[in-house]
Amino acid sequence: MSAVSNLEEVRKADHAIEPIFLRRWSPRAMSGEPLSEEELLTLFEAARWAPSTYNEQEWRFLYARRDTPQWPLFFDLLMEANQVWCRRAAVLVVVLARKVFTRNGKPNPVHVFDCGSAWENLALQATAMGLVAHGMAGFDFDKARTALRVPEHFDVAAMFALGRPGDPAELPPELREREIPSDRRPVEESICEGPYDPRNNW
Ligand SMILES: Cc1cc2nc3c(=O)[nH]c(=O)nc-3n(C[C@H](O)[C@H](O)[C@H](O)COP(=O)(O)O)c2cc1C
């Protein structure tokens, strides 16, 4: 995201990867400007091409654009800590994950996993377009189900905010300080060749 000038100092890959993985991060500063219909559809198009079990495409996206009648319905689901910065988002999205296979109605054990792939596709596309995509678990899941009339065969998986980058100076001080890309633990601490090893202290 263009607001970060020292991204290369904060984030260094230990093994060669495409730069977009390091460039994607979760800013909170957004300008409040809208996204065009085409931009929005491009983001969802990226999600569309995610892999999924049996090509089930379990993801469904409910969304609200700012300054529309739907906005308060989505905004009111958020915890206050997220409302503080989401009031300048352009779009709020609730991700639904279809729990059962369309082909036979049996439980799908990887429905949320596949929705995560779709979300990451979308987030990388947003990064490539210079837009903000910020995932959220800080909202009322039960309220989302009732307020948005989500049927039982879907899990409410997550929410995310979309928008144009804004000025971090306009965030409250405690959020301004956190407006920097985070680091990661070394890859060696996330992998283990062979069975689970208690000595890894995971
Ligand atoms: C599913 C999910 C839920 C998250 N929930 C929140 C949230 O409620 N509020 C928030 O400010 N950030 C939230 N985040 C952002 C994470 O804190 C962030 O992705 C993580 O710290 C890694 O930082 P990065 O995305 O900038 O690389 C969430 C991210 C994801 C993917």
The ligand as a Tripos MOL2 file, in Angstrom:
@<TRIPOS>MOLECULE
LIG
   31    33     1     0     0
SMALL
NO_CHARGES

@<TRIPOS>ATOM
      1 C1        -10.1710  -13.4520    9.5850 C.3       1 LIG1
      2 C2         -9.4650  -12.2050   10.0920 C.ar      1 LIG1
      3 C3         -9.9960  -11.5210   11.1660 C.ar      1 LIG1
      4 C4         -9.4090  -10.3260   11.5910 C.ar      1 LIG1
      5 N1        -10.0410   -9.5800   12.5600 N.ar      1 LIG1
      6 C5         -9.6380   -8.3040   12.7620 C.ar      1 LIG1
      7 C6        -10.4270   -7.4080   13.5310 C.ar      1 LIG1
      8 O1        -11.5210   -7.7400   14.0120 O.2       1 LIG1
      9 N2         -9.9700   -6.1510   13.7050 N.ar      1 LIG1
     10 C7         -8.7900   -5.7100   13.1770 C.ar      1 LIG1
     11 O2         -8.4530   -4.5400   13.3520 O.2       1 LIG1
     12 N3         -8.0100   -6.5460   12.4170 N.ar      1 LIG1
     13 C8         -8.4150   -7.8100   12.1890 C.ar      1 LIG1
     14 N4         -7.6840   -8.6360   11.3680 N.ar      1 LIG1
     15 C9         -6.4040   -8.1970   10.8150 C.3       1 LIG1
     16 C10        -5.2600   -9.0090   11.4240 C.3       1 LIG1
     17 O3         -4.9940   -8.5310   12.7180 O.3       1 LIG1
     18 C11        -4.0440   -8.9450   10.4980 C.3       1 LIG1
     19 O4         -4.3370   -9.5860    9.2830 O.3       1 LIG1
     20 C12        -2.8190   -9.5900   11.1260 C.3       1 LIG1
     21 O5         -2.4070   -8.9000   12.2750 O.3       1 LIG1
     22 C13        -1.6600   -9.6640   10.1450 C.3       1 LIG1
     23 O6         -1.3540   -8.3840    9.6900 O.3       1 LIG1
     24 P1         -1.3960   -7.9990    8.1490 P.3       1 LIG1
     25 O7         -2.7100   -8.4340    7.5750 O.co2     1 LIG1
     26 O8         -1.2360   -6.5090    8.1310 O.co2     1 LIG1
     27 O9         -0.2750   -8.7170    7.4740 O.co2     1 LIG1
     28 C14        -8.2310   -9.8510   10.9700 C.ar      1 LIG1
     29 C15        -7.6840  -10.5820    9.9080 C.ar      1 LIG1
     30 C16        -8.2920  -11.7360    9.4520 C.ar      1 LIG1
     31 C17        -7.7090  -12.4680    8.2600 C.3       1 LIG1
@<TRIPOS>BOND
     1     1     2 1
     2     2     3 ar
     3     2    30 ar
     4     3     4 ar
     5     4     5 ar
     6     4    28 ar
     7     5     6 ar
     8     6     7 ar
     9     6    13 1
    10     7     8 2
    11     7     9 ar
    12     9    10 ar
    13    10    11 2
    14    10    12 ar
    15    12    13 ar
    16    13    14 ar
    17    14    15 1
    18    14    28 ar
    19    15    16 1
    20    16    17 1
    21    16    18 1
    22    18    19 1
    23    18    20 1
    24    20    21 1
    25    20    22 1
    26    22    23 1
    27    23    24 1
    28    24    25 2
    29    24    26 1
    30    24    27 1
    31    28    29 ar
    32    29    30 ar
    33    30    31 1
@<TRIPOS>SUBSTRUCTURE
     1 LIG1         1 GROUP 0 **** ****
